[in-house]
Amino acid sequence: MYIVNISIFIGIISFLLGFFLLFAPDALKKLNEMSAKMIQRIDALAFSYRIGLGVSLIIVSAFMFFMAYYFARRY
């Protein structure tokens, strides 16, 4: 069941990042500016490829949710 929890966690994180990159990049930039002291700044290159990166992260989240479902049913 450990792998299921990891898969769900990675799926949620990648979905949220992908969603913010696609639909609310300004909110993500503001969040980055507020947390600049604690977290390393998000690279400007990620924002230049935000659509491709956002779609990729949503695909990864869908795959991770599928893996969580698969492992939950299997074990």
N, C-alpha and C positions, 0 to 999 in steps of 0.2 A: 504494500500500500504506500510505501515511501515514494516510489516512482510516480504514483498517481498524484500525490500532493505536489511534487516537484513539477510535473507536467501542467497541472492546473495553475500553479503560481507563475510559471514561465508564460503560459498562454494568456493570463490576465495582464501581466506586465507588457507583453508584446502587443496585445490588442489595444491597451490604453495608449501606448506610445504611438502606434500606427494611427489610431483615431485622432490623437492630438496633432500629429504631423499632417494629416490630410485635411482636417476640418477646423482646427484651431491652432495654427502655428504661432499666432501672436500670444496666445495664452501660454504656450510652451516656452516662448522666449521670455515672457514676464516671470514665469516660474524659474527659469534658468537664472535670470538676473537676481531674483530674490535669494536663491540658494547658491550664489556664486562662491560664497565663503566656505560652504560645506562640501559642495560637489563641484567637480571640475566642469568648466563651461562646455556646453554642447558645441561641437565643432561646426563652423560655418559651412563646411562641405556637406554636412548632413542636411542642412536647410536648403542647399542648392539642389539636392536630389531628394527632396522631401516627399514627392509623390511616389517615386519608385521605392523608397525606403518604407514609407507608410504602408503601401500595398504589400510589400514583402513581409513586414511585421504582422499584418493581419493574416496573411497566409500561414505564417509560422504559428500564430496563435490558434488558428483553426486546426492545424496539424497537431499541436500539443493537446488541444481539447479532445481530438480524436484518439490520440495515444492514451490519454487519461481514461477515456471511456473504454477503450480496448483492454487496457490492463485491469480496470475495475471489473470488467465482465470475465476476464480470463482467470483472475486469481480470486 
